[in-house]
Amino acid sequence: MSGKITFTMIKPDAVADGHIGAILGKISEAGFKIKALKLTQLTEADAKKFYEVHSERPFYGELVEFMSSGPIVAAVLEKDNAVDDFRTVIGSTNPAEAAEGTIRKLFARSIGENAVHGSDSDENALIEAQFHFSGREIF
């Protein structure tokens, strides 16, 4: 599946703000097929494990706290060139710098509460998808 899938989470800010449907609509409009989808909540331990690559960064504690603060929507998406195309659809991490019409420009509150996560590589897309979904949950 390498190169054809990416992983995303609609983060607690966007879920709390009622943007699940609008964000899923933007994903669908961009030509992505949803291969797995669920509403869930990360425990603090889950968030620490998922973001352990950032454990030495100054924002790690805030990130873990934020990502475990409320429900998220986790999804595996399929499309050719999925990772790069999805990163274009979501826009810059800083919504003030994101291109018009991108998910973060439309729905993010701030650089820290930026509405969605998107995998940064094909390798991480597989790791992140397997973190959230079993093989029988991905169609």
N, C-alpha and C positions, 0 to 999 in steps of 0.2 A: 504493500500500500504506500510505500515511500514516494513522496512527491505528489501524491493524490489526496492526502488527508491533512487536515490541520485540527487543532483542538482549540476551543474557546470556552471561556466562562463569562457569563453575564454577571458582573460583580454585585455585591450587596447594595451599592448606591443605586444602580440602575434598576435592580429588582424592587427596592423600596420606593423608587420614584415611579413605578408602574410602566417601565419601558420594555418589558419582556417581548410583547407582541410586536412593537415597532422595530426592535432590534432584530428579531427573527425575520421580520418582513424584509429589512435591508439585506440580511444574509441571503435570503431566498432570491431577491431581486438581482443580487450579484452573481447568481448562477450556481450557488453552492447547494449540494444535496445534503440533507441532515441524515447522518448514519447512526447517531445515537443522541439521546436527549434526556436530561432529567433535572428536576428541581431537587436540590439537596442543601445541606449546610455543612461546611467544613468545621471540624473541631479545631481547637488550637493546635493539637498535635498534627492533624492533617495539614493544616496551613504551614506549619513549620517544616514538615517533610516536603510538601510540594514546592515551597520556595527556598529550600535549603541552599540552593545555588547562590542565594543572596545573603546568606547568614552572616557574612562579614561586613555587609554594607550598613551604613548608619540608619537606613530606613526599614531594616528587616523587622524590628519589633512592631513598628506601626503597621507595616504591611500584614504581618501575621494577625494582629489585633483586628484590623479592618476586614480582612478576608474571612475571619471566623465570626464576624459581628452579626451576620444575618444570612438568609438563604442566597444561594447562587443558582444559576442554570448552567450546567455543564453540557457541552455538545462536541461531537466529532462531526466534522464537515468534510465533504468530498468534492473535489474539482481538480482538473489539471492545474499544476503550479499552485496548489492550495495555500501553502504557507505565505508565499510572496503576495499572491492576489488578496488574501485575507488581510494581511498587514496594510495593504493599500486601502481596503474597504474600511478598516477601523481608524486609520489615521494616526498621527503623531501621539506619543504618550501624553504630551502636554496639549490639552484641547485648544488652548489659545493659539498654538502653532499648527493645528490639524487643518487639513484642506476642507473647504466647504463641502457639505454633504456627507462627510465621513461620520461613522458612528460616534466617535469621540467628540467631534465638533458639535454634533446634534444632542448628545445625551450625557456627556461627562460633566461632573461638577468641578473637577480640579485635576491637577497632575497626579495627585494621590488617589482620588476617587474618579477614575477615568473610564467607568462604565463596562469595559470588557478587557479580557485577557486574550492574547493571540500568541500561539506558538511562534518561536523565533527561528526554528529550523525543522527540517524533516525528521531528524533524529528526536528532537524534543517533542514534536507532535505525537510520535508513537509512544514515547515514555509517558507523556501527560494523558493521552487517551487511555492507556493501560492503567494509570493511577486511578482513574475515575470509573472505568467501565471494564467489565469482564468481556471475554471474547463473545459470549452469547448475547451480549447487549448491544453489539455493534453490527449493524445490518448492511 
